[in-house]
Amino acid sequence: MSEVSNPPTEIDAERFRVTRTVMIAATQDRVWKAITRPEHIAKWSSFTPSMDRIAVGGAGAWAFPTIGSMPIAIEAMDPPASITYRWSAPGFAQVDPVLSTVFQFTLTPVAHGTQLTVVETGFERLADPATEMVNHARGWDSGLDSLAACPLEET
């Protein structure tokens, strides 16, 4: 199958939102595992993920080598169609309900694979929303490009 070129992350400064949609040449179940299981997330991401459980209320951290560990929690799930995470910046021991952003992955089966959309919101509550949106957009560009290129396993 030919490689699909996915568009970059879009920044909506008026709505304090970043959005990215990518096509992944894998089944919805495989993509679901790749975005929910720490051992699979580690294969495509630039961070070391940990979660105490994959369920609403599950908590953990995503540790980035250059910026530190970001606490993360699962806010909502509809397997295998969507999962919503909330995360705070490094320096927080746990997710701060105010000083945090929320991102939702939505998976849609399509011909030849899965369409994955991430929408991240909540930047207006941060100290420098414009910079944070640019930084997060760069992160989604890099991370989701890696995910789309990663061979996803059945396990």
C-alpha positions in Angstrom: 0.0 0.0 0.0 1.3 3.5 -0.8 2.1 5.8 2.1 -0.5 8.5 2.8 0.7 12.0 3.3 -1.3 13.4 6.3 -2.0 17.1 6.7 -0.3 19.0 9.6 -2.1 19.9 12.8 -4.4 22.9 12.6 -4.4 25.6 15.2 -7.6 27.4 15.9 -6.4 30.4 18.0 -10.0 31.8 18.5 -11.3 28.5 20.0 -7.9 27.6 21.7 -7.9 24.3 20.0 -5.5 22.1 18.0 -6.8 19.4 15.6 -5.1 16.7 13.5 -6.5 13.9 11.4 -4.3 11.1 10.0 -5.0 8.0 8.1 -3.4 4.8 9.5 -3.1 1.6 7.5 -4.3 -0.6 10.3 -7.6 -1.8 11.8 -9.5 0.2 14.3 -8.7 -2.4 17.0 -5.0 -2.1 16.3 -5.0 1.7 16.4 -7.1 1.6 19.6 -4.4 -0.5 21.3 -1.7 1.8 20.0 -3.2 4.8 21.6 -4.3 3.2 24.9 -1.7 0.7 26.0 1.5 2.1 27.4 3.6 -0.7 25.8 2.2 0.2 22.4 2.3 4.0 22.9 6.0 3.7 23.7 6.7 2.3 20.2 5.5 5.4 18.3 6.0 8.2 20.9 8.9 10.3 22.1 8.0 9.7 25.7 7.7 6.9 28.2 4.1 6.3 29.2 2.7 4.7 32.3 -1.0 4.1 33.4 -2.4 2.4 36.4 -5.3 1.1 34.4 -7.0 1.7 31.0 -10.4 2.8 32.3 -12.1 6.1 33.1 -10.2 7.4 36.1 -7.0 5.6 35.2 -4.0 7.8 35.8 -0.3 7.9 35.1 2.3 10.0 33.4 3.9 10.5 30.1 7.6 11.2 30.7 9.4 13.3 28.0 13.2 13.2 27.9 13.5 17.0 27.4 10.6 18.5 29.4 9.9 16.0 32.2 6.9 14.0 33.3 3.4 15.1 32.5 0.6 13.6 34.7 -2.3 12.2 32.7 -5.7 10.8 33.4 -8.5 9.1 31.3 -11.7 11.1 31.4 -13.9 9.2 29.0 -13.8 6.1 26.8 -16.0 4.5 24.2 -13.8 1.5 23.0 -12.7 1.3 20.3 -14.1 4.6 19.0 -12.8 7.3 21.3 -10.7 8.0 24.4 -10.3 11.3 26.2 -7.2 12.2 28.2 -6.5 15.2 30.4 -2.9 16.2 31.1 -1.0 18.9 33.0 2.4 20.3 32.5 5.5 18.9 34.0 5.9 19.8 37.7 2.4 18.7 38.7 2.2 15.5 40.8 -1.2 14.7 39.4 -3.5 16.2 36.8 -4.7 19.7 37.8 -8.4 20.1 36.8 -7.9 23.7 35.8 -4.3 24.1 34.6 -4.5 21.3 32.0 -5.6 20.5 28.5 -7.9 17.8 27.3 -7.3 15.7 24.1 -9.7 13.2 22.5 -8.7 10.6 20.0 -11.6 9.6 17.7 -11.2 6.5 15.5 -13.2 5.9 12.4 -12.9 2.7 10.3 -12.3 3.6 6.6 -11.3 1.8 3.5 -7.7 0.5 4.0 -7.5 1.4 7.6 -8.5 3.9 10.3 -8.9 7.6 10.4 -7.6 9.0 13.7 -8.5 12.5 14.8 -7.1 14.2 17.9 -8.7 17.4 19.2 -7.0 19.2 22.1 -8.7 22.0 24.0 -8.2 24.0 27.2 -5.3 26.2 26.2 -7.1 29.4 27.2 -6.4 28.5 30.9 -2.7 28.2 30.4 -0.2 31.1 31.0 0.9 31.3 27.3 -1.9 29.8 25.2 -0.4 30.7 21.8 3.0 29.2 22.6 1.4 26.1 24.1 -0.8 25.5 21.0 2.2 25.8 18.7 4.2 23.4 20.9 1.4 20.9 21.1 0.7 21.1 17.4 4.4 20.3 16.7 4.1 17.3 19.1 1.0 16.0 17.4 2.6 16.4 14.0 5.7 14.4 15.1 3.8 11.8 17.2 1.0 11.0 14.8 3.4 10.8 11.9 5.3 8.2 13.9 2.1 6.4 14.7 1.0 6.4 11.1 4.3 4.9 10.0 4.6 2.4 12.9 3.7 -1.2 12.1 0.9 -1.9 14.5 0.8 -5.4 16.2 -2.2 -7.6 16.9 -1.4 -8.2 20.5 
